[in-house]
Amino acid sequence: MASTDILTALAELESSPQPQHNKASGYNELLQKIVNGPSAQLSANLIAFLDSILGETVGVVVSRQLLISLVLVLKDLPSAEVKIEVCQHALQALQPRVVSFEEQDAAIREIVADAYEQQEDYTSAAKALQGIQLDSSQRMISDTAKVKLWIRIVRLFLEEDDTTSAETYLNRAKTLLYKVEDQEIRLMFQLSQARILDAGRKFLDACRIYHEFSFSLIIAEEEKMRALSAAIICAVLGPAGPQRSRILSQLYRDERASQVEEFGILEKMFLDRLLSPAEVKQFADKLAPHQLAQTADGSTVLTKAVIEHNLLGASRLYSNIGMEDLGGLLGLEGEKAGEYAAAMIEQGRLAGRIDQIDRLIYFDGGEGSGERTSAGQADRIVGNELRKWDANVRGLTEEVEKVTTLIQNHYPDFVAANLVH
């Protein structure tokens, strides 16, 4: 409860017949007295002050001025608890009359959002900012200010891994981003977009944005290297195939890549070397929870990415391999290894074919074209094999013909006596 002397002073101001501008001076003096008073009753005294300036005895114009004074005081308070208690009361009190106090309502919401963020309650902070009126006839809000607010809400939701809500506000920001010239805001949008794609397991898209972000000239070197690490992690987790190979090539050729911890696994993946379980476990310890989440078949994103990579690596080492042997190489049962190979061949991420009768997988030089395999494409693969066979036979007969010609040139008598016409 508010202190007796503060309540008495407020009652005197409310009942005073003096003009409104004189009342404003009295309220401002009392506000300073409250701030300098005992901290134990600070919240209660500020709430009593707030109720008084929003009462019927104070005009709207003076109430706005006094609310601005209160906002300045709240910004400087060290206690997040006091800020939250007073601001929440203020927002409830302003709700029926928010049209008359839009600017003050927005300022109070920003203060309470800062306080919630200080307490790491990011969802409450985001919800406080969601209530700010941006389409107002009373005040002009620039497109840059709107985008900045939306991106802050996005980042708050991302702190709680609420990517659905974050993406909603990111899409709002995207509609006005072309009007924003502030490079810092554009970079924050870019980083938020990458984090949402990362959380949505669109790792290769996220990787490209992280890598692009790492080249920004206006961020600290530490942030650049952190973004580069995130790009490498996303590249490793991405589905094996031509698209990922191009991205791995770009990252491997980045001169800075050798300075990050993830360079070892990047190098092995780029060079199509098989990854050992120990290396995979060491890499897994650095991943975020969503990057270790289970997929529909019960495996993790990392496990699936490593199996596909090792399968692609095996295609570089072998022309063909039995399903059981491939399963032993990948740490899977033969049937499961065959399923992975079939899926990658069908999706155009691995060039090859499967002989189900002999349980053999034939590789045609590693990665596919990136296009999904259809029945017609399967026929073309068989046709390619026949053409290779024909070319080999033709080459062999040509070599025999060359040998015969050499014998004829060097030993004409032998050829005349023994060559069958």
BELSUL-V374404 format. One line per field, one symbol per residue. phi: phi as a letter, one per 20 degrees, with the letter a starting at -180 (. if undefined). psi: psi as a letter, one per 30 degrees, with the letter a starting at -180 (. if undefined). A space follows every 50 residues. Layout:
# BELSUL-V374404
phi: ???
psi: ???
This chain:
# BELSUL-V374404
phi: .fffffffffffffefefgffffgfffffffffffeefffdfffffffff fffeffedffffgfffffffffffgeffefffgffffffffffegfcffe cfffffffffffffffffemeffffffffffffdddeebedfffffffff fffgfffffdlefffffgfffffffdffeedffffffffffffffffffe meffffgffgffffefeddfffffffffffffgfffefffqgffffffff ffeffegfedfefgffffffelefeegffffffffeefgfedfeefenee gfgffffffffffffeecebbffffffffemcfgffffffffffffemeb erbceffelcddddnnfeenefedffffffffffffffffffffffffff fffffffffecfffffedfee
psi: klleeeeeeeeeeefkgllefeeeeeeeeeeeeeefakfegeeeeeeeee eefglffkleeeeeeeeeeeeeeeefkfjeeeeeeeeeeeeeefefgfef heeeeeeeeeeeeeeeeeggieeeeeeefffkjfikffkkkleeeeeeee eeeeeeeefggifeeeeefeeeeefgeffkfjeeeeeeeeeeeeeeeefg gieeeeeeeeeeeffkfglleeeeeeeeeeeeeeeeflkkaeeeeeeeee eefkffefflegeeeeeeeeghkkkleeeeeeeffflleffglkaegfll eeeeeeeeeeeeeeffekelkleeeeeeefhlleeeeeeeeeeeeeggfk kalkjfefhkkkkhgblaffkkkleeeeeeeeeeeeeeeeeeeeeeeeee eeeeeeeeefieeeeeffkk.
